[in-house]
């Protein structure tokens, strides 16, 4: 059996490893240049209880439903 750690085998291992790295880098460059990513608009979440974000006004039925959901669930004081 041949020694797998001889200079000839080590050279082949290093060439194979470098070829894999070069192929990965080329795929990354091609992916980044050909696939244009569209910017997403940021979503704004209301943190105050009384404020609403949006153009439409909420009706009384929607307010009552939202308040009933708020009373049913309570957030924990700590995150575990």
Secondary structure, DSSP 8 states (H G I E B T S, - for coil): ---TTSHHHHHHHHHHHHHHHHHHHHHHHHHHHHS------------SSS---SSS---HHHHHHHHHHHHH----SS--
